[in-house]
């Protein structure tokens, strides 16, 4: 259901329940007006107002992030108000209130209203939790220490939003409240303050949004990696007793790191004794462990699966583990796996700029014009990654290699122009 925890809209600094009631009534009026553009205009006005109210905290990144929510918000609004509400009427006030509550990350209007009312009291547990969460993501150690000193129970509190996470989860800068997904340079100090205060090191969310521990959040976070503190945070969490394999009922942090383009974290967790299945061993380049999942005839042993073999092959290609990729291709990995449904091994190798593996895959017959789940060819993936991927990777040689190999530069509108721009700029440099 929209929104997912990472796309909820931020609250204004001083939210007012009466103003939200008026906002809901305005949405009902827009719905009943018959104007097909009225609900989008309502959503745009709300988002613009939220941005104005952020004041000095509205960074260019945050503004862009909020603006991106408009299309989803409009679609969700139309869906919820176009049909009859539980009370039986279209464009119902209850439906409008539900839209607002959900957009801010709450199950419904009653929980949202209680949250807003509690924020008006500075000393309320909810207000203190929200202030502490903001202190964590901005690196405000003094405010965080003061809050924990004034209310020691805060360290065991959970968010009233649907995800029900703890304060320690916010150190991961990942998965919850996209506007709070930022990692300060002193994140390790912040984490130690929370852990010294008694934070549950392997806590998991209590809502229907996953079972990731704080260690898992850190391991899968692009923000902790870009801030240069990801490994130090993982070390600190392990020092305080975090499970390297995550919660028993949760997801595996090492595999999650591979799935989320965080190979450095995956390799670190492997070095600290994380459990390795066939997929994980392939992803971190442990050929010796990969081989242990096959018997003397070359068949998979009990417990290892074809899906693990195939996923491991793709991670090996993406993360530069050529010897593992060669071994798994010999064991039956499919070069076309992921076509149209996810990503092929060649797409992933291009995404990470793995030039030698791309050459090898092409020699093995990997499909150059296969489409990924987003409708992009391998060349299209490389062009996208040049703009959005790892800034330390030089994608020009990858793009030139794919063009020289016969990649269709006219696969879809705009691709050739972007290829020409990248190659032309490189030639000028």
Secondary structure, DSSP 8 states (H G I E B T S, - for coil): --S-GGG-----TT--HHHHHHHHHHHHHHHHT--TTHHHHHHHHHHHHHHHHTGGG--HHHHHHHHTTHHHHHHHHHHHHHS--TTS-TT-HHHHHHHHHHHTT-SSHHHHHHHHHHHTSTTSHHHHHHHHHHHHHHT-HHHHHHHHHH-GGGGG---SSTT---GGGGGG--SS-GGG----TTHHHHHHHHHHTT--TT---SSSS----HHHHHHT-HHHHHTT-HHHHHHHHHHTT--TT--TTS--HHHHHHHTT-HHHHHHHHHTT----HHHHHHTT-HHHHHTTB-TTS-B-TT--HHHHHHHHHHHHHTT-HHHHHHHHHTT--TTTTTTTS--HHHHHHHTT-HHHHHHHHHTT--TT---TTS--HHHHHHHHHHHS-TTS--HHHHHHHHHTT--TTSSTTHHHHHHHHHHHHHH-
